[in-house]
Amino acid sequence: MPQKSEIEWTDATWNPVTGCTKVGPGCDNCYAERFAERWRGIPGHPYEQGFNLRLWPSRLQQPLVWKKPRMIFVNSMSDLFHKDIDRALIDRVFDVMENADWHVFQVLTKRSSLMCKYVLSRYHGGPVPPHIWLGVSVEDAGHTSRIEHLKQIRSDARFISVEPLLGPIEDVDVKGIAWAIVGGESGPGARPMHPDWARRLRDICGRDGVAFFFKQWGGARAKSGGRLLDGEEWNGFPWQVVPKPIMAALAG
């Protein structure tokens, strides 16, 4: 059975890899690390090794046996483009995603240059299958170069996750990006998000024609501050890039 997700913008998670290492300030209070380390040293637990990198070849075929179409967040507990993940394993993940084309797969990375290099090589500079959505995480103005890497990939379903939003991003060109997910940090020591930072991104998305999803304000708990921005929920979703057979199945 798929692991049902509590993440608002997906249906299920698939983790053929778990564990990661930090690459920027957005990683400082990583929720996945905090969860995994709770179980370190418990024999037989999937996170017996804590948040150390671990490959799970036995999980590779899972989406192929999930017959009901789903939005699937790939590696919610890792980063598929971590430098210590062998290309052969990444190839196998993409093989499965390509074959299980009744799902939508959402791949999110902070290692944008490595993803760009891999995808351009795999598809020879051509388009990515429309049910494979590729995205990058951006936490502040200092990491918007990840968006430029993403733009080099040919896809109508590119997306960005600006969570946690840790500082103002005064201007960025997101034309050609389908979707932006924005939210504050949650958990112990959560760093606050200024409302104007979120408003500015909402306005940039409106200017550039990008679906805008406001996930949360964050705080001690993910839902501490609710989801309202200026009194509204912002649930933008790029339905125009969902392949029609999958959209029909999801709607049904």
QUIHU-V64491 format. One record per run of one state. SS is the DSSP state (hx for helix, st for strand, lp for the rest). FROM is the first residue (numbers start at 1). LEN is the number of residues. If there is no record, write none. Layout:
SS;FROM;LEN / SS;FROM;LEN
This chain:
lp;1;2 / st;3;2 / lp;5;7 / st;12;3 / lp;15;2 / st;17;3 / lp;20;5 / hx;25;3 / lp;28;3 / hx;31;7 / lp;38;16 / st;54;2 / lp;56;1 / hx;57;3 / lp;60;2 / hx;62;4 / lp;66;5 / st;71;4 / lp;75;3 / st;78;1 / lp;79;8 / hx;87;13 / lp;100;4 / st;104;6 / lp;110;2 / hx;112;11 / lp;123;9 / st;132;6 / lp;138;3 / hx;141;3 / lp;144;1 / hx;145;7 / lp;152;7 / st;159;4 / lp;163;16 / st;179;5 / lp;184;2 / st;186;1 / lp;187;8 / hx;195;14 / lp;209;2 / st;211;6 / lp;217;2 / st;219;1 / lp;220;9 / st;229;1 / lp;230;2 / st;232;1 / lp;233;2 / st;235;1 / lp;236;3 / hx;239;3 / lp;242;2 / hx;244;8 / lp;252;1
